[in-house]
Amino acid sequence: MKKGLMAVALAAMVSMSSGVAMAAPGDVTFDGNINLQVGEVDYPKLDVSKSGADFVLTLNGNVNVAKNLDAFARFTYQRLTDELEGTTFQLYPHATGVIDAYGLKYNNAGYKVAVGKQSLTIGSGLIYDNGFIGNQSLPYSAVVSKKVGATDLTAFYARTDYQSSVDNDKFYGLQGNYAVNDKFTVGAMFTAVKYGADNAYILTGNGTSQNFIEVSGSYQIDPKLSFGAAYAQSNADTDNQAYIGTFGYTFDDKNKASISGYRVEDLANINDVNWGGLTTAPNANTQGVTISYNHVINKNTTLSVSRSMYTNINAATLGGDNRDRVKTQASLNYSF
């Protein structure tokens, strides 16, 4: 395979919440990571426990194709010992490899534009946080961002990439984050969703469209302790609110810990036909606590451990008793 084509065949994940540096003319860059995750999920009310391991290889590529214009792509390979519930896992197959992200990104005059099949986070992620891997996982989207004074503005349009037999969803929105000072940041977001015919059931007969708003903020309490929070609400008649609050503590340059409390009602996040509610919280239609710890072993290797304990909110909607869970995970990530 030619060098330029190989670069396009590998991936660099672009999200709304992070800028990507542009390559110099003619540059071809590669990076990637290897992640090994093990864990267990307990279902107290069902007296069931599920455990397994998840291996993921990610290869990212970026090639400059014109002035201020780069092409990116991502290849992922995954192998599961079980359908372990984690932050990344492929639909159905226990072993698979696929080019699952690709597109173009443009950076000029303060504007950053990314168009293609790519990861997408809306606002704080409370209503939508999609960093999954594999076929039919990431949406096609166009994301435009620009910094105006102390405000970061982002607009986006996205369409899901479901299986050919499934009607796709479409959504668009606008968000902004304003730095009040070097310690305090506030944000706001609006998103509108048009569900396809196969996903409209989520609204229980109340049309096919849904709107969301969110307000958020973060504050650096002292050099080691920080706090962030977000509140979101949809225009659904019931089960329409979500919130999350997180304290983070930095022990030193190698050790960090956090604790989060959250509540995400069933219609307070965007639903995906394959994945369900795509909130950044452990699960939709639940409330609970997550404790996490991260240790930097060296510049390339990080160990992460987390434990989430949550319960179902409304058994009359999606999930029922199997949303009561205790999830423990450990992952080792090596970047290259």
Secondary structure, DSSP 4 states (H G I P E B T S, - for coil): --HHHHHHHS-----TTS--PPPPTT-EEEEEEEEEEEEEEEETTTTEEEEEEEEEEEEEEEEEEETTEEEEEEEEEEEESS----SS--SS-SEEEEEEEEEEEEEETTEEEEEEE--EEETTSSSEEE---STTTSPEEEEEEEEETTEEEEEEEEE----TTSPPPEEEEEEEEEESSSSEEEEEEEEEEE--TTTGGGGTTS-SEEEEEEEEEEEE-SSSEEEEEEEEEES-SSS-EEEEEEEEEE-SSSEEEEEEEEEE-TTSS-EETTTEE--SSS-TTEEEEEEEEEEEEETTEEEEEEEEEEEES-TTSSSGGGG-EEEEEEEEEEE-
